[in-house]
Amino acid sequence: MSRSIYLSRRWRDRVRPSQLRREPLCRAHKARGRVVQATEVDHIKRISEGGDPWDEANLQSLCHDCHST
């Protein structure tokens, strides 16, 4: 189910770009006082654990390295 969200037009054309515009810097690096461009949008509460995939409050912008860890 969650994989299809990332392939959807809604995610690709609206939700993801909107989040990166709102929060262009990696949230994890920013918390440590560093400025790093965000390239990925992450769900704070996993969809598989009941997180709402479309709720802006459940999204955070991260760089690739932070998203991978």
C-alpha positions as CSV (number, residue, x, y, z in Angstrom):
1,M,0.0,0.0,0.0
2,S,2.6,2.6,1.0
3,R,4.7,2.1,-2.1
4,S,1.8,3.1,-4.3
5,I,1.6,6.4,-2.4
6,Y,5.0,7.4,-3.6
7,L,4.1,6.5,-7.2
8,S,0.9,8.5,-7.1
9,R,0.4,11.8,-9.0
10,R,-0.8,13.4,-5.8
11,W,2.5,12.6,-4.0
12,R,4.8,13.3,-6.9
13,D,3.2,16.5,-8.2
14,R,1.7,18.1,-5.0
15,V,2.7,16.8,-1.6
16,R,6.4,16.1,-2.1
17,P,7.2,19.4,-3.9
18,S,5.1,21.4,-1.5
19,Q,6.9,19.9,1.6
20,L,10.3,20.7,0.0
21,R,9.2,24.3,-0.6
22,R,8.0,24.7,2.9
23,E,11.1,23.1,4.4
24,P,14.0,23.3,2.0
25,L,16.7,22.4,4.5
26,C,17.3,19.0,6.2
27,R,15.5,19.0,9.5
28,A,18.0,16.7,11.2
29,H,21.0,18.8,10.1
30,K,19.2,22.1,11.0
31,A,18.7,20.7,14.5
32,R,22.5,20.4,14.8
33,G,23.1,23.9,13.5
34,R,24.1,22.8,10.0
35,V,22.7,24.0,6.7
36,V,22.1,21.1,4.3
37,Q,19.7,21.0,1.3
38,A,16.8,18.6,1.8
39,T,16.2,16.2,-1.1
40,E,13.8,13.7,0.4
41,V,10.4,13.8,2.2
42,D,10.0,11.5,5.2
43,H,7.0,10.4,7.1
44,I,7.6,11.0,10.8
45,K,5.2,8.3,11.8
46,R,5.5,5.4,9.4
47,I,2.5,4.7,7.2
48,S,2.7,1.1,8.2
49,E,2.3,2.2,11.8
50,G,-0.8,4.3,11.1
51,G,0.8,7.5,10.0
52,D,-1.3,9.6,7.7
53,P,0.6,9.8,4.3
54,W,-1.0,13.1,3.3
55,D,-0.9,15.0,6.7
56,E,1.6,17.9,6.4
57,A,2.3,17.5,10.2
58,N,3.5,14.0,9.5
59,L,6.1,15.1,7.0
60,Q,9.7,16.2,7.4
61,S,12.3,17.2,4.8
62,L,15.7,15.4,5.0
63,C,18.9,15.0,3.0
64,H,19.5,11.7,1.4
65,D,22.0,10.6,4.1
66,C,19.7,11.4,7.0
67,H,16.8,9.7,5.3
68,S,18.9,6.6,4.7
69,T,19.7,6.2,8.4
